[in-house]
Amino acid sequence: MCPPLQLPKAEASSPIGATEDVVQSLQGATTLMLCDIHLSLGGARGVIELLTVHGLTPSVNYLYLPRGYARKSKRRCNGSLSAFVNFTSPDMAAHAARAFHGMTIQDRRVYVCRARAQGVAANLLHFRTVRSGQDLPETSWPFVRRDGQLVETHPAEVAAALHIESEVACLRAKLDAATDASSEPTEATPTSTAPAAPVPAALLGQAIPMPAFTPDMFQVSPDLIAAYAQLLATMSTVPPAGQAAPDDWFTGKLDWSLPPQYSTPTC
């Protein structure tokens, strides 16, 4: 049986001025990011209980704790996590900022900031399942209000549970349009590969030593071929008269096929 959760209290010495600065920076936001929450709080269960103690749970309709979020920040592997919480009104979000900003949990001091994505619909687009419309695996699921409680819900079901399908569809359409616009070719973006530069006529039909090279599976740049042809033009042109050219001499034709030692073995 799990031990009872020990909820922290805000320090009396918390800088009130800094807290009010945070509240002013919200500018009517409803989605907050609670940062540097100590793992001892108990993950989503602890955050929900913390919201309940402060009387904020009824005003929360979305809660998400990204798994592994700390790996993307400077506080890597520091034993803390972050939570994204959406409130039903800007007033309740401001009340939550005053309650949690500066709160000390063990050796961590929670700070609150405005989330970049505002609203449940915008936050749902962070999930691959919602963006693509396909059933893809997710590292974690959000908690949304269902039947008066915050329930862990598959991202694909959140829009229907909160009756925001049209809002999510509109944002996804805008995202798809922006993606299509960015992928359209422009004058600065070539639509086809430039033709290979021809080998100088002075080299055709001649036998020039071919330096050893490591075959490359990728396409050879035309500029590289032209530069290599110019290099060959400065080398000895033909073998001594009356002698056959060795097998490793260049005859004016580039052969990019793989030698036997690089070929794929067969059973």
TANOR-V465284 format. One record per backbone hydrogen bond with DSSP energy under -1.0 kcal/mol. NH is the residue of the N-H (numbers start at 1). CO is the residue of the C=O. E is the energy in kcal/mol with one decimal. If there is no record, write none. Layout:
((NH CO E) (NH CO E))
This chain:
((14 11 -1.4) (19 15 -1.9) (20 16 -2.5) (21 17 -1.8) (22 18 -1.9) (23 19 -2.2) (24 20 -2.4) (25 21 -1.8) (32 85 -3.0) (33 113 -2.7) (34 83 -3.1) (35 111 -2.8) (37 81 -2.8) (39 79 -1.7) (41 38 -1.9) (42 39 -1.8) (47 43 -2.1) (48 44 -2.6) (49 45 -2.1) (50 46 -2.3) (51 47 -2.4) (52 48 -2.1) (53 49 -2.4) (54 50 -1.4) (55 52 -1.7) (56 51 -3.1) (59 56 -1.3) (60 57 -1.8) (61 86 -1.8) (62 86 -1.0) (63 143 -2.4) (64 84 -2.4) (69 66 -1.0) (71 68 -1.2) (72 69 -1.7) (73 70 -1.3) (76 74 -1.9) (81 37 -2.2) (83 34 -2.1) (84 64 -3.0) (85 32 -2.6) (86 62 -2.5) (87 30 -2.8) (88 59 -2.4) (93 89 -1.6) (94 90 -2.3) (95 91 -2.1) (96 92 -2.1) (97 93 -2.1) (98 94 -2.0) (99 95 -1.6) (100 96 -2.5) (101 97 -2.2) (102 110 -3.0) (103 100 -2.2) (105 108 -2.8) (108 105 -2.5) (110 103 -3.1) (111 35 -1.4) (113 33 -1.7) (115 31 -2.0) (123 119 -1.5) (124 120 -2.1) (126 123 -1.6) (127 124 -2.0) (131 127 -2.3) (132 128 -2.5) (133 129 -1.5) (136 134 -1.4) (143 63 -3.7) (144 151 -2.4) (145 61 -1.1) (146 149 -3.3) (149 146 -1.3) (151 144 -3.0) (153 142 -2.9) (157 154 -2.0) (161 157 -1.9) (162 158 -2.2) (164 159 -2.6) (168 164 -2.2) (169 165 -2.6) (170 166 -2.1) (171 167 -2.1) (172 168 -2.4) (173 169 -2.1) (174 170 -2.0) (175 171 -2.1) (176 172 -2.5) (177 173 -2.4) (178 174 -2.3) (179 175 -2.1) (180 176 -2.6) (181 177 -2.3) (182 178 -1.9) (183 179 -1.1) (189 186 -1.1) (203 200 -1.7) (206 203 -1.6) (208 250 -3.4) (210 248 -1.9) (225 221 -1.9) (226 222 -2.4) (227 223 -2.3) (228 224 -2.3) (229 225 -2.4) (230 226 -2.0) (231 227 -1.7) (232 228 -2.2) (233 229 -1.5) (234 231 -1.0) (235 232 -1.6) (243 240 -1.6) (249 246 -1.5) (250 208 -6.7) (262 259 -1.8) (263 260 -1.0))
